[in-house]
Amino acid sequence: LIDRLFFECTELNSIDLPDNLKYLGNESFRGCEKLENLTIPASVIKISVNFDFDAPHGLKHIVVDENNQVYDSRENCNAIIETGTNTLIVGCQSTVIPNSITKIGIGAFRNWETLEKITIPLSVVEITQHAFEGCSNLINVISLSSTPPYLQGEAFTNIHPDAVLYVPDVKAYQESEWAQYFGGGIKALEEESAEPFVDGIYYAFNEDGTSVSVTYG
């Protein structure tokens, strides 16, 4: 598949990718705002780092064929994951990040204007550049790790100006590079008590608030 093959195909609402497809190129579906479902065949062995959709998006469901040896969409997460590195490389507005993910890839959610809330599980240790850049309606971010995951440049640039970050250890995040991105402040995770079920995850604190138990729904 050559670069930009479906670039700005604004009326494209469905597609069946061939079973012998090997490569998904740069900006393959960029601007395909009516495309709601995408299935990655088992044959795909390479997805470009600049594979993206760009806003506005209609994509709600991403599935990787279970026989693909390089990529997966484990736990019905609505994302593309590089299996060998546990890196989430492409997300969408319906993505639930699995607790086995250790890294969120370059531009994985870039310019998803429909994304309002995301939960970063305990397993994530790194969020790469531009991962959530341009998610202008992203106003609620939950990070479940007490140690702030490492952020590369512009990871949360141009999210909602009043975005709030909820974390187990407020001080640790306030003293990290995370603080620059959240105009609404950094708050203790228990303050997000109105919705104990968030993005497919239930969380609960022990009595002194020093630890959190996580259950995936």
Disulfide bonds with the S-S distance in Angstrom:
none
